[in-house]
Amino acid sequence: MNSSRRQFLARTAAGAAVLAGGSFAVGSPAAAISRSRRGTRITALTDVTVIDVAGGRRDKHQTVLISGDRIIGVGRLPVPRGATELRLSGKFVIPGLADMHVHSLGDEHVSPPLYLANGLTTVREMAAPDPVLYDWRDRIEAGSLLGPRMVVASQIIDGDPTLWDPNLLHVLVVNDEAGARAAVRQVKGEGADFVKVYSRLSPTAYRAILDEARRVGLTVHGHAPDQVSIKQVSAAGQRSIEHIHSLALSVSTREAEVRRMQQAIAVRTGDYNGWFRQMHPIEWIAANTYSPARAADVFGTLRRNRTRVTPTLTMHHALDLPDFSGPDPATLKYLSEDSIGTFEYVMDTLYKANRGAEEIAHQRQMWEYRQRFVRELFEHDVPVLAGTDTGTPYSVPGFALHDELELLVAAGASTRQALAAATIEPARFLGMNTGTVEPRKLADLVVLDADPLQDIRNTRRIHSVITRGRVISPAAQQKMLADVEAAVKQPPSAAAIAAGGCCGTNRPA
């Protein structure tokens, strides 16, 4: 990772101008303004209610002062002379939102503006099958492309045989220690922000990946490999676990048995659906042998090690209930015909076909189990990240995060916990100086028309978005959405990314 990327991932507020007032009193407004960068305009958001996500508090009649890309004051403050005042009485200010598991669609005219228009100021791209994603990331950081802060994974590193068809997606396949270490060094050179690991890695290759990643200064995120227990994954230092598949097996009274069954799964290269279908009966056994004692033990390990879990309920809902999943007519216009066709193909051929009545009934009950499982994660204070697996059928970049927040609350999270999973926890996890509305923080904010602590659906009621101190007004937001609607009707560009997340959503060309 080059020095500029290190600064991006671990930026601090040192040297930033500070203005304080009200509950944040640490100095005088005049002194803070004098410390702000010469010639930098100050923007004042006035008479707003600031949502303190950590405490679940509403601070009313506040002024938020922004200079450059920083918040320099929050409180009951006067508006400095010469500042641009945005009078926002009745509005609510929250930190910018983060989707921590995306697979972007389309070209730079589609996913980046859709994220921002929906209040997402940070995304974690969970696989980089195309170098264009590193290009987007770097151009956004340089200011030549408007989009959210992007933290981008490596290519997927999987075992042999991989679940991915190499004709559809290039995956780094490793089957020994030497190959695993070489793969880590390769993705480091390609510009990855972290290493993405996958389901079929052997224990030997997996341990080598973790060790080599530490050597080269990268962290490891992704799936828990089928042959490695959750407690081992957490102890080894993998920083996040994506999805619920493997987690559910770890809290069963028959864990040893279901683990043996999982390890005995036989797949051919590219046979994601074969793996997925063979996992169903194994998950079913685990779900019906859930052990509160084992859950307390496993979840306690995750909590102590600060191993994050990204449940991706949006993905699980689509795949557990394919007969009840479909495009939202309100957002369908932001998907290209190719993306819609891919989603329909995947749902019809991979998830709806050849299912008997018993399997359909089991899938419905599995969805109920996953909801209870997520509630248990929150009750045990496991750090949870909000992520959608955008790229899964019918998920639309940006809009999907609001679906995820609603699913988290429906599962049993409080509105505050759901908001924290999309603000505070991502900032802590990524080492970014974001996630709260307070002085010295980067000015990534969302202004809402209604209170999200009262109703999580209010995160959709976006008035304006602030990214790196730049205000995207309601009119600008609508223009961005209209431009995306026009862009998806055009032939795909050479730099377009096809629909397809990490969970088997590609189709043959």
N, C-alpha and C positions, 0 to 999 in steps of 0.2 A: 504494500500500500504506500503510495507516495505521500509526501508531507502534507499536501493540500487535502488529501482524503482523510488523513489522520485528524487534521484540524476540523474538518467537517463533522466527523463522527464524535469528537470529544471537545467541542468548542466550549469555552467558558466565557464569562461576561467581563473578564478583566479589562480594565480600561474604559468600560462603557460609562456614559454619563448617567448619573443617578439623580432623580428628583423624588422627593418623598412628601407625603402629607397624610392626614387622617391616620388610619391604623398602620401606615407604613412609614411613620415619621422618623427619618434619619438625617435630615438636612434641610436646607432652605431651597425653595424653588429657584431663586435667583442664582444660587451657587450651582445648582444642577444644570440650569440652562447654559450658564457660562462654560460648563464642562462639556456640553454636547459639541459634536464636530462642527467646525466653522462652516457656515453656509448650508447646513442641513436643516431642512424645514421640519417644524414640529407639527404633528397632527394630534388633535384633541378629540377624543370620543367623549361626549359630555352627557350627563344625566342618565347613565346606564346602570343596570344591575350587573355586578360582576359575580359570576359563579365561582365560588371556592370549591373545586371538586374534591380536594382532599378532606375538607371538613364538612362538606355538604351545606355550606353557608351561602346566603344571598346577601351581598353587600350593595345596598341601594344608593342611588343618587351619587354615583362615582364618576370621576373623570379619569380616563386612561390617556396618558401622554406618550406619544411615539416619536422618536427621533431616529431617522435612518431606519435601520432594521431592528431597533431595540425599543423595548418599553422602558421609559425613563421615569414614569410616575404613575401611581394608582392611589386614588383617595378623593376626598372632597377638596379639590384643588382649583385655584383660579386658572383661567386659560391664559397662557403667556401671550404677550403682545406679538403679533405677527404670525401666530399659529393658525393653521387651518382647522376650524372647528366644525365637527360633524355632530349636530344635535340629534341625539338618539333616545329621546325620552320614551320609556316603556320597552326599550330593547334590553336584551340579555347578552353579555359577553362571556364566551367560554374559550378555553385554549383551542388552537387548531387541532383538528381530528387526525388520527392516524389509522390507516388500514394496514395491518401488520402481516397480511398474507395475500398478495395479489400476483396475478399473471396478466399483464396488460394486454389489451387488444388493440388492433389497428395501428396506425402510424401516429406521429407526434401531434396530429390534429384531432385525435380522438381521446385516448386515455388521459394524457396530462390535463387538458382543459376540463374533462369530466370530473376528475378528482378535485380540482380546485373549486369548480362551480358547486360541488357538494360539501365544501368546507374541509376537505382533506388537504392538509398542508405537509403531510409526511406519508410516504408509503414504503413498505418493505417488499421489494420484488423478489419472489421466492425461487426463481430460476432464471438463468440468463442463457437461453438457447441461441440468442442472437446478440452480437456485439452492439447492435443499435441501442440496447438498453443502457449500456455504459455511456454511449454517446449522449443519450437524453440526460442522464444523471449529470454528466460533466457540463453540458450546455446550460442546464437549469442552474447549477452552482455558479457558472460564470455569468449568468444573467442574460444569455442570448436566446433562451427558450423559457417560456412561462410554464411553470408546472410545480408540483410539490417537491419537497426534498425527497430524494430517492436513495435508498440504501439497497444495493443490488447484490443478489447472491451470485455464486459461481454457477457454472453448469452443474447439473445434477451429477453426483457421484454415486453410483449404484454397484451392486454385486453382479456376479455372473451366474445365471442369466438375469439380465435386467428386465424390469417390467415394461420397459419402453421399446417400441418398434423403432429401430435405428433409421428406418425410412421416413419416419415422422418427426423424430426429435433426436438430436445428437446428445448422447449421454456418455460420460466417462465411466467405463466399466472396468472395475478392478477386482482381482481375485487373490491378491497376495500383498504382503507388506510393501514390497518395492513398488508395485504399481500404485498402491494407495498414496505413498509419499510423493511419487512423481506427479500424481494427479493434483495433489494439493499445491505443489510448486507451480504446476502449469496454470491453475486458476488464479494463483497469486499474481503471476506475470500477466494474465489477461485483464487484471483490474478488478477482480471480485472484492467486495467488501466483507464477505464471509463465505464459509464453505457450506454448501447444501448437501446433506447426506440423505440416503434413501433406504427403502425397506429391505432390500435383499443383500445388503452388505454382510460379509462374514465377520465374526468377532475379531479375527486377526486384522483384517483390512480396516475395520472400524477403529480399533485402538491405534493403529498406525496413522490414520487420518487425524485423530484428536491430537496425537503427539506432534505430528508434523505441522499441524495448524498452529499449535503453540509456538513452535520454533520460528515460524515465518510471520507471526503476529496477526493471525486471523482467528476468529471465533467460529464455532460450528453450530448450525441450526438445522432443523429439518425433521424427518421422520425418525421414529425409534426403530432401528433395525429389528427384523423378526427374530433374530437369534440373540438379541441382547435384552435383558430385562430393563424395566423402567428405572429401578433403583441403580442399576449399573450405568445406564445412560446419564442419569443425574450426577452420580459420583464421578463419572469420567470427565464431566465439565461441559457436556453439550448444553448450550444456553437456552434453547427452546425446543419444545416438542410440539409438532403440528398434528392436529386432528385427534380424535378420541380412540381410533381403532386399537392401538397397542396399549393405551392406558387402561382400557376396560379389562383387558386380560390380567393385568397386574393386581387387581383387587378382587379376584375370584378365589373362593375356597378350593377350587380345582385348578389353581394356577399352573401347577406342574404339568397337569394333563393337557390343558389348553395350549400351553407353550409347546409341548411335544407335537400336538396337532398342527400348530402354526408352522413349526420348523419342518414338518413333513410335507407341507404344501409343495407340489411339483408344478412348475410353470415352464413354458417355453419363452424364449426371448420375445419380448413385446406382448406377452399375454397378460396384460393388466386385468382384463375382464375375468380371466381364469383365476387369478389371485383373488380378485374381489369376491367372486362367487364362492370360492372355497373358504373365504374368511367368514361368510355369513353364519354357517352352523357353529363355528368356533366362538364367534361373538355372542351367539344366542346362548350357548352354555355359560359363558362368562357373565352375561347379563343376569341370568337366572340363579347365579351362585355368588352374587355380590356380597362381600364381607365388610361390614363396617370396621372391624378391627384391622383388616388388611388395608382398607382405604386410609384409615388414620395413620398407619405406618408409612405407606407409600406417599401420601400427600404431605406428611410431615417431612419426609426426605426432600421432596420438591420445594417445600416452603423454606427449609433451612438452607438449601443450596441455591435458592433463588432461581430455580429452573422454571422458566416460564412455560405456560401451556397456552396454545392458540387453538381453541375448540373448533373454529370454522363451522359453526352451526348452519350457516347458509349453505355450505356444501353438503353437510350431512342431511339436511332437510330435503334438498333436491334429490339426493341419491337414495335415501331411505323411502321417500314418498314420491317416486317418479310419476305416478298417475295423478298426483295433485300439484305437480310442478309445471310451470309454463311461464311464458313471457308476461311481464306486466305491460299492459297496453300503453300505459303512460310513459314508459321508458323504452319501448320497443324501437322507437324511431332513432335511438342512439346506437343501434346495432346494425352492422352491415348485413346484406343478404347472405354473404358467405358465413358470417358468424352465426346467424340464425339457422342456416342450413346445417352447419356443423353441430350445433346444439341439438337440433331435431334428430339428426342421424345418430348421435351418441345416445340420446335418451331412448330412441326406438330400438336400436340394435344391441346396446350394452346393458341397459338397466330395466327396460320394460319387457324384453323378449324372453320367452321360455321360462316364465315364472309361474309356479303353481299357486293355488289359493293359500296353502300353508305358508309358503315363503312370503307372499304379500302380507299376510297377517303378522308374521314374525317381524317384517320390516317396520310395520306401523308400531309395533310394541318396542322395537329397538329405538325408534325415534323418541318415544316416551322415556325410555331408559336414558338416552343421551341427555335429555333435558334434566332429569334427576341427577345425573352424573355431574353436569356443569354446576348445578346448585350446590352439590357437595364440594366441588372445587372452591367455590367462593366461601362456603361455610368453614372450610379448613384453611382459609387465607392463603391458598396457592396463588401466586401471582399470575393473573390471566391477561392475555393480550387479545384485543379485538381484531379479528382477521376473517376474511370472507372466502378465500380461495377464488377470488374473481378470475374468471376463465372457466369455472364450472358452468354447466348449462344454465342459461337465462340470467346469469348475474351480469349486471351492467356496471362498469367501473364507476366508483364514487357512490352511486345510488345503493350499491350492495352493502356498504358499511352501515347505512341506516337500517337496512333489513337485519343485519347482524346485531345491532344494538337492541332492536326490538325482540329478537329471539333470545338474547341474553337475559333481558328482563322477564320475558315469558317463562324462562327456565327457572327463575327464582332470584336473579341478581337484583339488587336495588338500582334505581336510576343512577345513583351516585357511583355505585360499583361499575356499572356499564360504562359510564362516562370516563371513569378512571382507567378502564381497560383500553380506551381509545385516546387517552391524553397523558396522564401521569405515568402509567406503566410503560408505554412506548418510549417516552422521553428518558426515563431511568434506564431502560434496557439498552437503548441506542447511545446513551451518553450525550444526548442533545440538551441544549439549554432552552428547552421548550416545556410544554405540558402544564404550565400554570400561568395565571395572569398576575404578574408582579414585576416590580422594577428589576432591571438587569437581564430579564429574559428576552429572547428573540421574539420579535413582534409577529407571531403566527397566531391569529385569532379568528374567531367566527362570531358575528353578530346575529343573534336570533330574534325573531318576532315574539317568541313565547318561551316560557320557563321549562328547560329540559329536566330539571329535578322533579317537576310536577308530573310531566308526561314525557317519556323518552322519545315519543314521536315528534316532539317539538324540535329535535335536531334537524328535521327536514325543513323547518320553517326558517330558511336562511335569508337574512336581509342583505348582508355583505360579508366578504371574506377579506382577511388581511394576511398577506404572505410576504415575509421579509420586510414588513413595514409598508408594503404597497397595498392600497385599498382597491379591492374589486367591488365596485358599486353594484346595486341591483341591476342597473341598465347594462353594465359590462358583463355581469353574470349571464343575463339573458342573451346577450350577443354571443358569448362563448358557447352556450348551448345550441343556439341557432347555427353557429358555424360547424359544430360537431354534426348536427343533423344533416347539413349539406355535405360534409366531408364523407360520411359513411355511404353516400349515394354515388360517390366517385369510384372508379376502378382502384383497387388497392395499389399503393405505391411499392416500390422495390424495398422500402424500409419498413413495410407493414409487418406486424406480428399476427400470426394466425390465432384464431380462437383455440384455446387448449391449456388448461391448468395442469396441475401435477397429478390429477386424479383420473387420468384416462379420458380426456375429452377431445383428443384429436381424432380425425377420420382419414381414411386413405384419400389421396388426391385423385 
